[in-house]
Amino acid sequence: MFVLQLVGYHDSGKTTLAEYLVRELQKRGFVVGYVKHDPKGKGVTDKEGSDTARVKPFTLKTALVSPDTFTLWYKRGLSLKEALKFFEDCDAVIVEGFKEEKGYPKVVVGDLPADEAILRVKSRRDYPKVLEFLLSSLEGGTRY
Amino acid sequence: MFVLQLVGYHDSGKTTLAEYLVRELQKRGFVVGYVKHDPKGKGVTDKEGSDTARVKPFTLKTALVSPDTFTLWYKRGLSLKEALKFFEDCDAVIVEGFKEEKGYPKVVVGDLPADEAILRVKSRRDYPKVLEFLLSSLEGGTRY
């Protein structure tokens, strides 16, 4: 599993880059994961009044088993490392956010100051070089 | 991990029983899980246009890491057995649906014919006996 983090200010275009990378990797046959940090808890991942929404308040874990998708809600604030344990069957995981996290290569989108970044993306013209880095890391067998 | 299945026709009250059981178990300090079968894929577990909804089509797994909840979408049609692997840290798991599944005790809600059922629930007055069965199974150490 190769991990690449995309960091940057709010609305800097991290998700658009993530979409591009994940799509390009999938096209090439890689099994891909995506982890998004939602530090303010704004994400809405269940429908109000659904069966799972009714029962979930009393569980540690709740799952919905649909024909093509398994959805799991785990009532814990996980670290990135803990979250990545669920992705061990992926070739590459694109992580959006978690800019304070150490240990994984980081691409900076926009103007965020970041000394550690391996690449900085200013516009869509920079996307292919990020993909190239990812592909060469995957070929090189770098793993986390 | 003790597993109890609730089976019955659509709208027979399975979720209301699940809610009761999970709440009562949680009150008593048990760590509880809930698995709901969604055989027709009607469940909505992401918000249209969200970042995860945009990237998810190209991934095997996508996660949203919020302060108190970790949500995972896994693009596979899992069996109940595969789904339950995610619940190994729970004391008890209430499973709603999967009536064809073999191997776990089943409570029938309403009129569904089911020879295998250990209990049948016709109204709310029957709820405490289901809870009692669960508590004695948990005390007895029955595990799956």
Interface residues (C-beta under 8 A of the other chain):
Chain A: T15 A18 E19 V22 R23 L25 Q26 V31 V32 G33 Y34 V35 K36 H37 D38 P39 K40 G41 K42 G43 V44 T45 D46 K47 S50 D51 T52 R54 V55 K56 F58 T59 L60 K61 T62 A63 L64 V65 S66 P67 D68 T69 F70 T71 L72 W73 Y74 K75 R76 G77 L78 L80 E82 A83 F86 F87 D89 C90 I94 E96 F98
Chain B: T15 A18 E19 V22 R23 L25 Q26 V31 V32 G33 Y34 V35 K36 H37 D38 P39 K40 G41 K42 G43 V44 T45 D46 K47 S50 D51 T52 R54 V55 K56 F58 T59 L60 K61 T62 A63 L64 V65 S66 P67 D68 T69 F70 T71 L72 W73 Y74 K75 R76 G77 L78 L80 E82 A83 F86 F87 D89 C90 I94 E96 F98
